[in-house]
Amino acid sequence: MNQDDRIVANWLTCVCVIIFCIVIAGGVTRLTHSGLSMVDWQPILGVVPPLSEAAWQSAFDAYKQYPEYQKVNRDMQLPEFKIIYYWEYVHRLLGRLAGIVFLIPFIILLYMKKIRTELAPHLVIAFILGGCQGLLGWYMVKSGLIDIPRVSHYRLAAHLMLALFLLAYLSWLILGLRQIKPQPVNRTMRSLILVMALVLGIQLVYGAFVAGLRAGIGFNSFPLMNGRFLAEAATMMTPGWLNLVENGAMVQFLHRWLGFLLLVIAIAGAVFTVKSQSAEQLKIGWIVLATVMTLQFVLGVSTLLMHVPLVLASLHQVGAVLVILCVVYLLYTGRKSQ
């Protein structure tokens, strides 16, 4: 790897670290029910939080005009409001920081001709996606400021998936800059990697649905759902397909067993690579993925059994990001057919 590529790779790695922090802060914001505390969107002026008691009272008065205060938090006092406000503020501030850390070095490195010509369009796409992510975040928040004091779980899923896709996209570019060599793989291994990626994508969407519908606070037993494999409540909506996307019991059921399926695939991939004496890069990738996926599954079950405590739920989200990075690595290194 030449010096220019190393500089660009290190810069993009810093951007990925900030995106990782944004995802985790977003999860904490959701878990602490802080996401609707800032009822406007000011990309420039919003950098400065309330600095006086009068400014804080003004922000609190604005919050009082919306359903979350009127229907859920009517007993909330200003000190409590400051806590939820700061969580959302930090989440938005990290988003702005990511934009700055991306854009300013991008312009400088482009001017200094440190960025490969073929890489520049991909980075422009990444910047556009980042801007869309900010707009989508506000679009999500707006859904909770109308009648029901809860954001749309569809918009939440879109917001999360775009952030994770951006992280995966930049990680792919970093692997190229660091000259990670693709390894020849047979059709079986290639299919296994693709199935892992596909199921993971579906699982991430259902994870967002679980969060948006607050489906994790019910049926806190495993493997059965309060004595049944599939809770009766999971099939109560009509038409039937609506259960798959709006019924919290069914969404939780699918999320828990998609997680188990991912664990099986990860272990199968690790065993297959070891037995078939695959390339060392692939072998290490699958073993790391199987290890991370095992920890992630244990964290998921523990989070469920303990009624979604903040720390465990946040660690579960950290685990999801690590699984994504492992799968991106496998997709990159295993993309060359034998």
Order of alpha helices (4+ residues) and beta strands (2+ residues): alpha-alpha-alpha-alpha-alpha-alpha-beta-alpha-alpha-alpha-alpha-alpha-beta
